[in-house]
C-alpha cells in the first residue's frame, strides 16, 4: 500500500480514537502499527502530522504493540528513525525518545536481552549527561530540551525497573552540579537513590561506593540489571503515604559505613539545596522521596530538612504543605518542635476559615486537621482524636452550619464529633459552651430540612450522611445516640418516603444505633392505620426491622394492610415482611395471616407465594426453614417431601428478570362490538405457564388497561388470539408498554419487558348501527348535517393505487360503507370512541385518485384522518 495522505490519516486516527478495540478488531487494525512506523520516515507527511502519529503511540501503546515482540520491533524502528533525522532542528526527536521508551515499558520488553534496550539506555544516558553521544542528535538549541526529555525517560524506566540506575548514582550526582535542567535531574537522582536504598536494605547489602561522584563504575555497563531484578515490583515512588513502622520500609536494617553515611548526607543536601528551583509539585515529590530514603536509617538524623522547614512552614502551596505534614508524620519530634506543631495547627485552622478559599482547598485543610500527625499523641494509634493543641476555642470558627456546602459540612461535622468525645469531662466542670448541644441542634436542623415535603433529595442524603458519621464517631456515647434515635423516628413519621434512606442507614450502622432505631421505626409503623398512601414505605421498613419482638402488633398491622394491597407491588412488599417474620421464627399468628392472604388476594402470584410460605411454616422445622429462605443460592439441599431438593430454592421465591421468550404482535382489526379491541397474537420460544401480560399507556389519553391471562403456552402449538379492549378518552393513536409475568418449566417466576405495541388510528374505527333499509342515503345525510356547526369540514385528494377505488374501499373501509355506487362513489360513516364521528364522501373517482370530502364533530380528528387517507394508497 502506498503512502497515505494527511486526510486519510486524519480519518484513520479519528476512527481509532472513537473505539480503539473495535478498530483493532477490524480489517485495518492489524496494519495500523506497521503503517504508523513506516509513515514516520515518509517525506510526504509534515512534521506536525508525524507528531500526531507519535502522540497516538504514546496514548495507546498496549493496543499498537500488544506483546513483547511487537514492542521490541517498534522501539527498534523508532530508534532507527531518530538516528536518520537530519541535523537541523526537528520537532520529532523528543516524541521519538518518549515513544521508544513507552513501547519498551508498555510491551514489557525492557531487559538485558533486548537489543532495543541496549540501544536506548546508553542513548538516554548520553543525552542526559550532555556528552558527545548526545550532541550528535540535533543542533545545540535542542540539547537542553533533549536532556530534560532523556531524564524523564530514565525516570520512567527506573520507576518500572526499581534499581536499574543504581550504578549511575555517582554520575547523576556529578551532573546535578553542572549546567543542565535541574528539575528532571533532581527527581531522577532522588528516585534512583530511594530505590537503591530500599533494595540494598532488603538484600542486607551496603551501598558499596555507589554514591561516589564521578563516572560510571568500572566494568563498563552502568545498568544494574541484577539490582533491578531484586527490586520489589510493589514499590510505588509516587504514592504520598508512609509505612506504619520502620520495618515495613526495610531501611532500619541498613547500616551504612561512616564514609557511605557522609556521601549520603552530601547527596541529600545537594538535592535539598537546589529544591527551591523546582516547581511546587516537583518539590513535594522530592521531599517525599528523600524523606523515605532517610527514614529509619541508623545514624541519619533528619536535621538536613530543617533549613527547608524555615522556608516551607509559611508556604501557600498546598502540595508543599502536604509534603511538610508528610515529613512530620515520618520524623515527628525529631524534626518538628512543639512551636512548629502549634504554628502548623494555627495555620491550618485559620486557612480553613478563610471565606475566599475554594472548596477543594477548604476540604484539604480540614482533612489535614482531622489527620494531623502529632508529636506525642495520646491513646492508641488507630483511635481518632483531635490534636491536644487544638481546643474548642480554636475550633469555634470551624463549626458546621446549615449554610455550608455538603462536603464542607461533613468535614466540619467530623471535627465537631471528635470534640464531643472529650466534652463530658469539661461539661462537668461547668463549661459554658457544649459541643454536644451544638451537635444536637445541627442534626435537628438537618432533619427539619429533610422532612420538608417536596424538598430536594440532596437535603435528605446529607441528613443521613451526617447521622452515619455521628454514629461512627460517637458509638459509645448514649447521650448522643438516644436523641438521634428519637429524631430519626420523628423524621420517618413526617416523611415516610425516606424509607430507602433508613434501610441503607440500618445496613451500615452497628448495633449501638441499629437496635434502638429498629425498635423506634417498628413502633412508628405498627402504630399507624396501615391503609394510607405511605403503605409501601411502611412495608419496606417492616421488611428490614421485623423480628420476633412485638409480634401481635406487627401481625395486626399486616392484617389491616392486606385488604389495601390491591396491586402486585404492594403484595410483594407485604410478602417480604412475612418472609422476614418466617426467618425470625414467628409462628401461629403468621400462619393465620398467610392463609387469609391465600384466600383473599386475586393475583395468582401473590396467592401462590402466600400458600407456599404457609406450607413451609407448617412442615419445616426452624433450621430447615432458615435454609429454605436463606439468601444464598448455595444453601444445602432440603430433605423434605414437600420441597424438591435444589440449591437455588431462594430463587424460586423471587421474581427474576429474564430475556423475553415471548413474541407479541397485533392482528387484523375487528370492527365490531361496543368498543375497539386489539387482537393480539402470541408466540413463545419455550414453554410458559400462568402468563400475565400487563399494558401501560403513558399520559391520560387512554383509561388504564386490564391484564390478559393465558394459562399455558408451548412452542409450535397455536394459541387463540388474545383480545385487549381499549378505552380511549379521545381518538388518538398511541403505543402500549408491555410487561410479561410468567412461570418457567423449572418453577421460576420471571418478568420481562416486551417491545411496545402500536395502536393505530384505524384500530379505533367502529361502524354505526345498521341504517334503515331503503333510507340509507337519508341516514347518512342526517349524520352529515349533524356535524356542523360545532364540528369541522375539509377536502383532500386521496391517491389511488393501480387497483382503483373499489379495491381500496373493499380492503380498508368495507365495514363502514353506508351508501355505495361502485366503482366511483362511496359514503362512509365511522364512529370514533368515546363519542366522535368521521364521515367521508368519496365521489367522482379518477384514474389516479379520488376527491374526498370529510366532516367530523371533533376538529382534532381532521389531521389524523388526513394522514390516514393519504397512506391508504401505499397500503393497497
SULKAGI-V195955 format. One record per residue. N is the residue number from 1. D_CENTER is the distance of its C-alpha to the mean C-alpha in whole Angstrom. Layout:
<<N | D_CENTER> <N | D_CENTER>>
//
This chain:
<<1 | 44> <2 | 45> <3 | 44> <4 | 41> <5 | 41> <6 | 39> <7 | 37> <8 | 37> <9 | 35> <10 | 33> <11 | 32> <12 | 31> <13 | 29> <14 | 27> <15 | 26> <16 | 25> <17 | 23> <18 | 21> <19 | 20> <20 | 22> <21 | 22> <22 | 23> <23 | 26> <24 | 27> <25 | 27> <26 | 29> <27 | 33> <28 | 33> <29 | 30> <30 | 33> <31 | 35> <32 | 33> <33 | 33> <34 | 37> <35 | 37> <36 | 36> <37 | 38> <38 | 41> <39 | 40> <40 | 40> <41 | 44> <42 | 45> <43 | 47> <44 | 46> <45 | 42> <46 | 42> <47 | 41> <48 | 38> <49 | 37> <50 | 37> <51 | 35> <52 | 32> <53 | 33> <54 | 33> <55 | 29> <56 | 28> <57 | 29> <58 | 28> <59 | 24> <60 | 24> <61 | 27> <62 | 25> <63 | 25> <64 | 29> <65 | 30> <66 | 29> <67 | 31> <68 | 34> <69 | 37> <70 | 35> <71 | 34> <72 | 37> <73 | 39> <74 | 37> <75 | 37> <76 | 41> <77 | 41> <78 | 39> <79 | 42> <80 | 45> <81 | 43> <82 | 43> <83 | 47> <84 | 48> <85 | 47> <86 | 50> <87 | 51> <88 | 50> <89 | 47> <90 | 44> <91 | 40> <92 | 40> <93 | 41> <94 | 38> <95 | 35> <96 | 37> <97 | 37> <98 | 33> <99 | 33> <100 | 35> <101 | 34> <102 | 30> <103 | 32> <104 | 33> <105 | 30> <106 | 28> <107 | 30> <108 | 31> <109 | 35> <110 | 36> <111 | 39> <112 | 43> <113 | 43> <114 | 41> <115 | 44> <116 | 41> <117 | 40> <118 | 44> <119 | 45> <120 | 41> <121 | 42> <122 | 46> <123 | 45> <124 | 42> <125 | 44> <126 | 47> <127 | 45> <128 | 44> <129 | 47> <130 | 49> <131 | 51> <132 | 53> <133 | 51> <134 | 48> <135 | 51> <136 | 51> <137 | 48> <138 | 48> <139 | 51> <140 | 51> <141 | 48> <142 | 46> <143 | 46> <144 | 44> <145 | 41> <146 | 42> <147 | 42> <148 | 39> <149 | 37> <150 | 39> <151 | 38> <152 | 34> <153 | 35> <154 | 37> <155 | 34> <156 | 31> <157 | 34> <158 | 34> <159 | 31> <160 | 30> <161 | 34> <162 | 35> <163 | 38> <164 | 39> <165 | 41> <166 | 43> <167 | 46> <168 | 45> <169 | 45> <170 | 49> <171 | 48> <172 | 45> <173 | 47> <174 | 50> <175 | 48> <176 | 46> <177 | 50> <178 | 50> <179 | 49> <180 | 46> <181 | 42> <182 | 42> <183 | 38> <184 | 37> <185 | 40> <186 | 39> <187 | 36> <188 | 37> <189 | 40> <190 | 38> <191 | 35> <192 | 38> <193 | 40> <194 | 37> <195 | 36> <196 | 40> <197 | 41> <198 | 38> <199 | 39> <200 | 43> <201 | 42> <202 | 41> <203 | 43> <204 | 46> <205 | 48> <206 | 49> <207 | 48> <208 | 51> <209 | 52> <210 | 49> <211 | 49> <212 | 52> <213 | 52> <214 | 53> <215 | 53> <216 | 51> <217 | 53> <218 | 55> <219 | 55> <220 | 53> <221 | 49> <222 | 47> <223 | 44> <224 | 44> <225 | 42> <226 | 43> <227 | 42> <228 | 38> <229 | 39> <230 | 39> <231 | 36> <232 | 33> <233 | 30> <234 | 28> <235 | 29> <236 | 27> <237 | 29> <238 | 26> <239 | 25> <240 | 26> <241 | 27> <242 | 30> <243 | 31> <244 | 32> <245 | 36> <246 | 38> <247 | 38> <248 | 35> <249 | 35> <250 | 38> <251 | 40> <252 | 43> <253 | 45> <254 | 46> <255 | 49> <256 | 50> <257 | 54> <258 | 55> <259 | 55> <260 | 52> <261 | 51> <262 | 53> <263 | 51> <264 | 47> <265 | 48> <266 | 50> <267 | 47> <268 | 44> <269 | 47> <270 | 47> <271 | 43> <272 | 43> <273 | 46> <274 | 44> <275 | 41> <276 | 41> <277 | 41> <278 | 38> <279 | 35> <280 | 33> <281 | 30> <282 | 32> <283 | 35> <284 | 32> <285 | 31> <286 | 35> <287 | 35> <288 | 33> <289 | 34> <290 | 38> <291 | 37> <292 | 35> <293 | 39> <294 | 41> <295 | 39> <296 | 41> <297 | 44> <298 | 47> <299 | 50> <300 | 47> <301 | 47> <302 | 44> <303 | 47> <304 | 46> <305 | 43> <306 | 45> <307 | 46> <308 | 43> <309 | 42> <310 | 44> <311 | 43> <312 | 39> <313 | 39> <314 | 40> <315 | 37> <316 | 35> <317 | 32> <318 | 29> <319 | 29> <320 | 32> <321 | 32> <322 | 29> <323 | 32> <324 | 35> <325 | 33> <326 | 32> <327 | 35> <328 | 36> <329 | 34> <330 | 36> <331 | 39> <332 | 40> <333 | 43> <334 | 45> <335 | 43> <336 | 43> <337 | 45> <338 | 45> <339 | 46> <340 | 43> <341 | 40> <342 | 42> <343 | 41> <344 | 38> <345 | 37> <346 | 39> <347 | 37> <348 | 33> <349 | 34> <350 | 36> <351 | 33> <352 | 31> <353 | 33> <354 | 33> <355 | 33> <356 | 32> <357 | 29> <358 | 26> <359 | 23> <360 | 22> <361 | 25> <362 | 26> <363 | 23> <364 | 24> <365 | 28> <366 | 27> <367 | 25> <368 | 28> <369 | 30> <370 | 28> <371 | 28> <372 | 32> <373 | 34> <374 | 37> <375 | 40> <376 | 41> <377 | 39> <378 | 40> <379 | 38> <380 | 36> <381 | 34> <382 | 31> <383 | 32> <384 | 30> <385 | 33> <386 | 34> <387 | 36> <388 | 40> <389 | 41> <390 | 38> <391 | 40> <392 | 39> <393 | 41> <394 | 39> <395 | 36> <396 | 37> <397 | 36> <398 | 32> <399 | 32> <400 | 29> <401 | 30> <402 | 28> <403 | 28> <404 | 26> <405 | 23> <406 | 20> <407 | 19> <408 | 23> <409 | 24> <410 | 22> <411 | 23> <412 | 27> <413 | 27> <414 | 26> <415 | 29> <416 | 31> <417 | 30> <418 | 32> <419 | 35> <420 | 35> <421 | 35> <422 | 39> <423 | 40> <424 | 42> <425 | 45> <426 | 45> <427 | 45> <428 | 48> <429 | 50> <430 | 50> <431 | 47> <432 | 47> <433 | 43> <434 | 41> <435 | 37> <436 | 36> <437 | 38> <438 | 36> <439 | 33> <440 | 34> <441 | 34> <442 | 31> <443 | 29> <444 | 32> <445 | 31> <446 | 27> <447 | 28> <448 | 30> <449 | 28> <450 | 25> <451 | 28> <452 | 29> <453 | 29> <454 | 26> <455 | 25> <456 | 21> <457 | 18> <458 | 18> <459 | 21> <460 | 21> <461 | 17> <462 | 19> <463 | 22> <464 | 21> <465 | 19> <466 | 22> <467 | 24> <468 | 22> <469 | 23> <470 | 26> <471 | 26> <472 | 25> <473 | 28> <474 | 31> <475 | 31> <476 | 34> <477 | 36> <478 | 37> <479 | 38> <480 | 34> <481 | 33> <482 | 35> <483 | 35> <484 | 31> <485 | 32> <486 | 34> <487 | 32> <488 | 29> <489 | 31> <490 | 33> <491 | 29> <492 | 29> <493 | 32> <494 | 32> <495 | 28> <496 | 27> <497 | 24> <498 | 22> <499 | 23> <500 | 19> <501 | 19> <502 | 22> <503 | 21> <504 | 18> <505 | 20> <506 | 23> <507 | 21> <508 | 20> <509 | 23> <510 | 26> <511 | 30> <512 | 31> <513 | 29> <514 | 28> <515 | 31> <516 | 33> <517 | 30> <518 | 30> <519 | 34> <520 | 34> <521 | 31> <522 | 33> <523 | 36> <524 | 35> <525 | 34> <526 | 37> <527 | 39> <528 | 38> <529 | 40> <530 | 37> <531 | 37> <532 | 35> <533 | 32> <534 | 30> <535 | 31> <536 | 28> <537 | 26> <538 | 29> <539 | 29> <540 | 25> <541 | 26> <542 | 29> <543 | 27> <544 | 26> <545 | 29> <546 | 32> <547 | 34> <548 | 38> <549 | 39> <550 | 40> <551 | 40> <552 | 43> <553 | 41> <554 | 38> <555 | 40> <556 | 42> <557 | 39> <558 | 37> <559 | 41> <560 | 41> <561 | 37> <562 | 38> <563 | 40> <564 | 37> <565 | 35> <566 | 36> <567 | 32> <568 | 30> <569 | 27> <570 | 30> <571 | 32> <572 | 29> <573 | 28> <574 | 31> <575 | 31> <576 | 28> <577 | 31> <578 | 33> <579 | 32> <580 | 31> <581 | 34> <582 | 35> <583 | 33> <584 | 35> <585 | 38> <586 | 40> <587 | 43> <588 | 45> <589 | 44> <590 | 41> <591 | 43> <592 | 45> <593 | 42> <594 | 40> <595 | 44> <596 | 44> <597 | 40> <598 | 41> <599 | 44> <600 | 43> <601 | 40> <602 | 40> <603 | 37> <604 | 37> <605 | 34> <606 | 34> <607 | 38> <608 | 37> <609 | 35> <610 | 37> <611 | 40> <612 | 38> <613 | 37> <614 | 41> <615 | 42> <616 | 40> <617 | 41> <618 | 44> <619 | 45> <620 | 42> <621 | 43> <622 | 40> <623 | 39> <624 | 39> <625 | 37> <626 | 34> <627 | 34> <628 | 34> <629 | 31> <630 | 29> <631 | 25> <632 | 26> <633 | 27> <634 | 29> <635 | 31> <636 | 35> <637 | 37> <638 | 39> <639 | 42> <640 | 43> <641 | 46> <642 | 44> <643 | 40> <644 | 40> <645 | 39> <646 | 35> <647 | 32> <648 | 30> <649 | 31> <650 | 29> <651 | 27> <652 | 30> <653 | 30> <654 | 26> <655 | 25> <656 | 23> <657 | 22> <658 | 23> <659 | 24> <660 | 27> <661 | 30> <662 | 32> <663 | 33> <664 | 35> <665 | 37> <666 | 39> <667 | 43> <668 | 46> <669 | 47> <670 | 49> <671 | 51> <672 | 53> <673 | 52> <674 | 52> <675 | 48> <676 | 46> <677 | 44> <678 | 42> <679 | 43> <680 | 40> <681 | 40> <682 | 38> <683 | 38> <684 | 36> <685 | 35> <686 | 35> <687 | 37> <688 | 36> <689 | 37> <690 | 37> <691 | 35> <692 | 34> <693 | 33> <694 | 32> <695 | 32> <696 | 30> <697 | 31> <698 | 29> <699 | 31> <700 | 35> <701 | 37> <702 | 37> <703 | 38> <704 | 36> <705 | 36> <706 | 37> <707 | 36> <708 | 38> <709 | 39> <710 | 40> <711 | 41> <712 | 41> <713 | 40> <714 | 41> <715 | 40> <716 | 43> <717 | 45> <718 | 46> <719 | 44> <720 | 46> <721 | 44> <722 | 42> <723 | 43> <724 | 41> <725 | 43> <726 | 41> <727 | 42> <728 | 41> <729 | 42> <730 | 43> <731 | 43> <732 | 40> <733 | 38> <734 | 35> <735 | 32> <736 | 31> <737 | 28> <738 | 29> <739 | 27> <740 | 29> <741 | 30> <742 | 32> <743 | 33> <744 | 33> <745 | 36> <746 | 34> <747 | 34> <748 | 30> <749 | 30> <750 | 27> <751 | 26> <752 | 25> <753 | 24> <754 | 27> <755 | 27> <756 | 29> <757 | 33> <758 | 35> <759 | 37> <760 | 40> <761 | 43> <762 | 45> <763 | 44> <764 | 45> <765 | 49> <766 | 51> <767 | 55> <768 | 58> <769 | 60> <770 | 63> <771 | 66> <772 | 69> <773 | 71> <774 | 74> <775 | 72> <776 | 68> <777 | 69> <778 | 70> <779 | 67> <780 | 64> <781 | 66> <782 | 66> <783 | 62> <784 | 62> <785 | 64> <786 | 62> <787 | 59> <788 | 60> <789 | 60> <790 | 57> <791 | 55> <792 | 55> <793 | 56> <794 | 55> <795 | 57> <796 | 55> <797 | 56> <798 | 54> <799 | 55> <800 | 56> <801 | 56> <802 | 58> <803 | 59> <804 | 60> <805 | 60> <806 | 61> <807 | 59> <808 | 56> <809 | 57> <810 | 58> <811 | 54> <812 | 52> <813 | 55> <814 | 57> <815 | 57> <816 | 57> <817 | 60> <818 | 63> <819 | 65> <820 | 66> <821 | 68> <822 | 67> <823 | 66> <824 | 66> <825 | 65> <826 | 63> <827 | 62> <828 | 59> <829 | 57> <830 | 54> <831 | 53> <832 | 49> <833 | 47> <834 | 48> <835 | 51> <836 | 51> <837 | 53> <838 | 53> <839 | 57> <840 | 57> <841 | 61> <842 | 61> <843 | 64> <844 | 66> <845 | 64> <846 | 64> <847 | 63> <848 | 60> <849 | 59> <850 | 60> <851 | 60> <852 | 58> <853 | 59> <854 | 56> <855 | 56> <856 | 54> <857 | 54> <858 | 50> <859 | 50> <860 | 46> <861 | 47> <862 | 49> <863 | 46> <864 | 44> <865 | 48> <866 | 48> <867 | 45> <868 | 46> <869 | 50> <870 | 49> <871 | 47> <872 | 49> <873 | 51> <874 | 48> <875 | 48> <876 | 52>>
//
